[in-house]
Amino acid sequence: QTTMKALMETILPLHLQTAVFYSLIAVTTTLIALYFYIENTRMVRLGNKLPGPKTVPFFGNALIVLRLNPNEIADELLKLDIYGPVIRDGLLISTGEKWRSHRKIIAPTFHLNILKTFVPLFYENSRDLVIRLRDQVGKEFDCHDYLATVTVDILLDTAMGMRKTEKHKDSYNYAMAVMKLCEIIHRRTYNAILRVDLLFKFSQYAKEQLNSLSVIHGLTSQVIERKKEEIYKKICSNIEDKETEPRKITTSAKSDTNVSDQHKSGQQYYVRDDLDEIDENDIGEKKRLAFLDLLLELSKNGAKLTDEEIQEEVNTILFEERVYEELMEIFGDSDRPCMFQDTLEMKYLERVIFESLRLFPPVPAIAREIKKDLRIVTGNYLIPKGTTILIPQFRIHRLEEFYPNPHAFNPDNFLPEKMQCRHYYSFIPFSAGPRSCVGRKYAVLKLKVLLSTILRNYKILSDLTEEDFRLRVDIILKREDGFRIKIEPRNKNNWQ
């Protein structure tokens, strides 16, 4: 009996060891088989043919990302679980038929003929900013909040038709809410714990996100309801209320043609814009309507946009002396308002804007999902359907083959004779193709009016050089240390 007990005590551990051994072999064999299966799937097989860093089993080249500082990672895909609560399913991240129909509706509202009517509004808001900046003369201050607020002011005026008396406080709160949301989204992008919805909901950021969303969606909902009531009352009474009548611009057919020809022959002609192909007949009476007014009119006339869809689209839709010399040539000592025709003469300012966007594109990289197999002719590579590719504007804009001395600020990179020799897509700060930014011309025109108005009144000073810039990738590209400047009045007796 004693011998039998000793024998059993010897055999059982051997059986356990054998079981563990074979289990390990089985697991290892399964993993190896799984690895070879994955490696031989079509997507991985084709992907491995593309030039790039070597991969390791299971992790691919993700370990390279783990070694990077988050600020060195160019972009994270737009995912509805993170961005959805902020912009919902608007034009930026919607897909399929919804995206196509909304794009078709919205694109004509950014046609040049409509943008011309916005110039007086751009100038009015720019002049208000000049007045607000008086308190900062001679001081060093961060200009970010001022510019963020005026950007929302202009958005509320042009896109929603809000009057001056209604909007300034709302604009500041809206801008601050947007910045808070950007900060939260940025944190979720790089924090694995916060990416899990369940864990995020129990964090402090969830409450902050809800508060910010209530400000943003509350404002847009309020404006949409008010506009709908105005339209309803107008239909019922058939009375043109001057307070709600859309702004108009009077131009002759001849002057419109000349302006269009001038615009097409200028520097912007060589910047890719898919809106250039919009038929003039698609514009019609839309030229008299603010963006929100147009969406409501279309909804009323059968375009089938719900209030939520309208709100989604509204939310989606934010070398000094030589520039000053150019402005003096255009305006002289006059304090007259900036007109659309003036913006066509701002050639050097336009080049400064483009060069700033080249070196510091607001969105440093974008991601696109391939919907069908795509063959790259230059290397005879096939990118399979379903692959997500990253397009790094920040890197493309600094390629020496397109831009000599690519890291230096040189507005003459955008002289017409230089632009026409470059590939269309060597400059894509607003993306490119069918999903390019629908508001590119709106943004550039607004910047021209805003910057020209500021520079006619103030000299901008800063001790920083480009070498001192510490960049931070948030939802958009930012400076780590803010935007501190000083301003001096150009003419103390001439406040616009």
DAUR-V271513 format. One record per pair of residues at least 4 apart in sequence whose ideal C-beta (glycine too) atoms are under 6 Angstrom apart, sorted by the first residue. I is the first residue (numbers start at 0). J is the second residue. D is the distance in whole Angstrom. If there is no record, write none. Layout:
I/J/D  I/J/D
//
This chain:
34/56/5  37/43/6  38/43/6  39/44/6  41/383/6  42/46/6  42/383/5  45/381/5  45/383/5  49/380/6  52/60/5  52/63/6  54/59/5  54/60/5  58/62/5  67/71/5  67/72/6  69/189/5  70/471/6  70/472/6  73/363/5  73/364/4  73/391/5  74/364/4  75/188/4  76/366/5  77/82/6  77/92/5  79/83/4  81/184/6  81/187/5  82/86/6  82/92/6  85/180/5  86/91/6  86/314/5  86/315/6  87/311/5  88/93/5  89/311/3  89/312/5  89/315/4  90/101/5  90/312/6  90/315/5  91/315/5  93/97/5  93/98/4  94/98/5  98/102/6  101/105/6  102/106/6  104/297/6  104/302/6  105/437/6  106/274/6  106/437/6  107/277/6  107/281/5  107/282/6  107/285/6  108/113/6  108/290/5  108/293/5  109/437/6  109/438/6  109/441/5  110/277/6  110/282/5  112/282/6  112/286/5  113/286/5  114/440/6  114/441/6  114/444/5  115/339/5  116/248/4  117/121/6  117/157/5  118/339/5  120/156/5  120/157/5  121/445/5  121/448/4  122/336/5  122/337/5  122/448/5  124/149/6  124/152/5  124/153/5  125/448/6  125/449/5  125/452/4  126/495/5  128/149/4  129/456/5  129/495/5  135/140/5  136/486/6  139/483/6  139/485/5  141/481/5  141/482/6  141/483/5  142/146/6  142/482/5  142/484/5  143/147/6  143/482/5  147/174/4  148/170/5  148/171/5  148/174/5  150/317/4  151/170/4  151/173/5  151/174/5  152/166/6  152/170/5  153/157/6  154/158/5  155/159/5  155/161/4  155/166/5  158/290/4  158/291/6  158/316/6  159/222/5  159/291/5  160/289/4  160/292/6  161/165/5  161/166/5  166/170/5  169/173/6  169/218/6  172/214/5  173/218/6  176/211/4  176/214/4  176/215/5  179/211/5  180/211/5  181/473/5  181/474/4  183/204/5  183/208/5  184/474/6  185/473/5  186/190/5  186/193/6  187/193/5  187/194/6  192/198/5  193/199/5  199/205/6  200/205/5  212/216/6  213/217/5  216/220/6  219/310/5  219/313/5  223/306/6  223/309/6  226/291/6  226/295/6  229/243/5  230/295/6  232/236/6  239/244/6  245/287/5  245/288/5  245/292/6  247/287/5  250/254/5  250/255/5  261/343/5  263/268/5  266/349/6  266/413/6  266/415/6  269/418/4  269/419/5  271/423/4  271/431/5  272/439/6  273/435/6  277/281/6  282/286/6  285/293/6  288/292/4  288/293/4  294/304/6  294/309/5  297/302/4  298/302/6  298/304/4  304/308/5  304/309/5  319/459/6  321/347/6  322/347/6  322/348/5  322/351/6  322/454/6  323/454/6  325/347/5  326/330/6  326/451/6  326/455/6  329/341/5  329/344/5  334/493/6  334/495/5  337/341/5  337/448/5  337/451/6  342/447/5  345/349/6  345/447/5  350/410/4  350/413/4  351/410/5  352/446/5  353/413/4  354/408/6  354/410/5  354/412/6  356/360/6  356/428/4  357/396/4  359/476/6  360/392/4  360/393/6  360/428/4  361/475/5  361/476/6  362/475/6  363/393/4  363/476/5  364/389/6  364/391/4  365/390/5  365/430/6  366/387/6  366/389/5  367/388/6  368/387/5  369/373/5  369/382/6  369/384/6  369/386/5  371/384/5  372/383/6  372/384/5  373/382/5  374/381/5  375/380/5  382/386/5  392/396/6  392/427/5  397/405/4  399/405/5  401/421/5  401/425/4  402/412/6  413/418/6  421/425/5  424/431/5  427/431/5  429/435/6  429/436/4  429/439/4  430/435/4  430/436/6  431/435/5  438/442/6  440/444/6  445/449/6  446/450/6  447/451/6  450/454/6  453/457/6  456/489/6  456/495/5  457/486/4  458/487/5  459/484/6  460/485/4  461/484/5  463/467/5  468/478/6  469/479/4  469/480/6  471/477/5  471/479/5  473/477/5
//
